[in-house]
Amino acid sequence: MKFTESMLNSYAQPLSQTEDQQCKNAINMVVNALKPLGFKEKRIKVEPMYTDTYSYYQELESEYGSRRIKVFMQGSYANNTNVRTQSDVDIAVVEEDIFQTQYRVGVSDSDYGFTKAATRPKSFKDEVEDALKESFGSDVQRANKSIKINGNTYRKDADGVPCRRYKNYSNDYNNNPENFTGGIVITADTGERIINYPEQHIKNGKEKNVATNYYYKKMVRIMKKMRYLMKENGINEANGVSSFALESLLWNIPNDKYLEYKDFRNVFMFDMLITHLKNNKHLLSSYKEANGIKLLCPTPSDINNMDLFINALKEFYEYE
């Protein structure tokens, strides 16, 4: 399929002002829904965790206790890599005062002075679900890993993700409670436990974008759009990879490759980046997610799916 420069320019466009405001509204409405649980806002207003990003967040603290919650945008909207076919915003609702830990061998909670938290009558996810239903009624549906909130003209459709803070102390050798790599741990209704690092993802994505003269996120939006077009054209290889994986795939390309083609048209730069990925498929097993922590393709099946996608994309894409 042939693509023109004007087509790629339209695919590369960032969040509109309307979408930006809808994302802020979605965060504020989740925050307001949680206040009746006994929380108050710690910050005057929602603001980005990192400058020049859409990673809006708010912190809540209990009025009569030590409970703390951090509510923040994650995913493609927070990273400003969404495309128009993506409508849902991901909102992490993180329980901060109770957390899960990972230590190096031979170390335990007692080395850090941590004690086991008392069991609460309701799970955190149940609490969040009840609060959201009280505010949004039938617009709320519980899913395996999240709580979905239907949007309207005022706010975006949202996936609220109740989770717990994850503190990885594997690289701390001084038993310093503040020296951890912070993530989130999601416990699905099925019992599955997922550890993610969305805050590192946002930070790394911003740094990559600046270092590549702001081409990185443009190319991510283009590649995500290509994936949707491939699916529409019945190309099965597009089903084996996620939008998140493609964002991470491009994050692994060295910055100098983006800068090498910065004076060329987008159609040519994108073609050269696909060629780079195709010529360096032997590196797929070492590529990391955009958080810089987890492997992008941890299994042979993941490597194969990514390999097939890159080949199919190279065949699919032609430029004028």
Helices and strands as residue ranges (DSSP letters): E 2-3, H 5-11, H 17-34, G 35-37, E 39-41, E 47-48, E 56-62, E 68-74, H 75-78, E 89-102, H 109-112, H 124-136, G 137-139, E 140-142, E 147-149, E 158-168, E 181-187, E 193-196, H 198-211, H 216-232, G 236-240, H 243-251, H 255-260, H 266-279, G 281-286, H 300-316, E 318-319
